[in-house]
Each structure stands twice: as structure tokens, then as C-alpha cells.
Amino acid sequence: MAGDSAATKIVALSKKVRELSSQLELERTRVQQLKNKATVFSSEVSPYIQKEKPFPHQDHQRSPQTDKKALNEKLQQAQSKAAEYRNQCEMLKKDIKIAQKVEFIMYLL
């Protein structure tokens, strides 16, 4: 009887470990995708952050002041998106650490 309950518990814990492992892999994939997005986004924005060049599609009819305002708005939007992606990455990293701890605990049981 004790062997049956132990075997049942082992099977249940094994199932739980598999579920948590798959969740962990999903979170790792999400983190990697977000890192890639952040990298791509940063590479797209970095030329405009380093140099104050007008965008290639801008009209020459606008005043430099209008161009500067538009660029500053785009820069702020880009920076806020980059910050949002960094925050998402950090949250997912924390989730992964928690999932790893739970997986380790389940492994010990």
C-alpha cells in the first residue's frame, strides 16, 4: 500500500515537473524573442539617437523646428518602447528563476 501511494506521488510529481519544464521553456523562448525585439528596435533607433539626421522620407517644406519636434517625439516613443521591452525581459527572467526553483524543489521531492 505504501509503495502504491509513493508510486502515485512520483507519477504526479513527474507530471508536474514536465509541465513546469515546458512552461520554463516557453518563458525562455519569450525572453529570447523579447531580447531579439529589443535588439532590433535598438538598432533601428540608434542611428537617430546618435545623430540628429532627418528621416529619409521627410518633406523639405517643413521648418527645422517642426522636424526637431517630430524627431523628439519619435525618440521619446522609441525610448519608452525600449524601456517597456526591458521591463518585460526582466519580469520574464524573474519568472524563469521562480520556475527553476519550483522545478528544483519538485525534483528533490
N, C-alpha and C positions, 0 to 999 in steps of 0.2 A: 504494500500500500504506500509506504513512504517513497519507494522507488518510482511508483507511478506519478505521485504528486511532484517529485523532483523532476522527472522527465517532462511532465506537463509544463512546469515552470520554466525549464530550459528551452522548450519549444516556444513558449510565449515570449521569453526574453530574446531569443534568437530572432523571432519575427520583429520585435520592437527594434532590435539593433539594425536589421535590414532596412526597416522603414526610416530610422534616423540617419542611416548611412546614405540612403537615397536622397533624403531631404538635405543632408550636408552637401552632397554633390550638386544638387540643384542650386543651393546657395552659393557654392563656389563658382558655378557657371555664371550665375547672376553677377557676382562680384567681378569676374573676369570681363563680362560683357560691359558692365558699367565702367570699368577701368579703360577698356578699349574706347568706349564712347567719349570718356573724359579726355583721353589722349587725342582722339580725332578732333574733338571740339577745341582743345587747346592748340593743336597745330593749325586749325582753321583761323583761330582768333589771334594767335601770336604775331603774325605779320602786322596786324593793325594796332596791336598794343605797343610793339617796339618802334614802329614808325607811324607817323600820322599821315599816311597816304590816303587820298580819296579812293573810294571803291571804284573799280573799273567802269561800272555801269552808271556812274553819276552824271547828271547833266552839267554842262558848263555854265548854264544860265543862273544857277543858284549862287548866292553870295557865300564867301568863305565862312561867315558866321553861321549860316544855316547848315553848311556842310559839317562844321565843327560840332554843332549841337546834335546833328543826326549821328555822327560818329560816336560822340559821347554816350548817346542813348543806346546805341548798339553795343558799345563797350560795356556799359552797365548791365545790359541784358545778358551778354556773354559771361560776364563775371558772376552774375547771380546764378546762371545755369551751371557754371563750373563749380561753384560753391555747393549747389544742390547735389550735383553728382558726387562730389567729395563726401558730403554728409551721408548720402545713400551708401557709398562704399564703406564708410566707417560703421554704419549700422549693420550692414551685412557681415562685415568682419567680426563684429561683436556676436552676431547671431551664430556665425560659424564656430567661434570659440565656445559658446554655450553648448551648441550641438555636439562638439567634440568632447566636452566634459561629460555630457549626458551619455554619449556613446561609450566613453571610457568606464563610467560607473556601471553601465549595463554590462559591459564586458567583464567587469570584476564580479558581478553577481552571477 
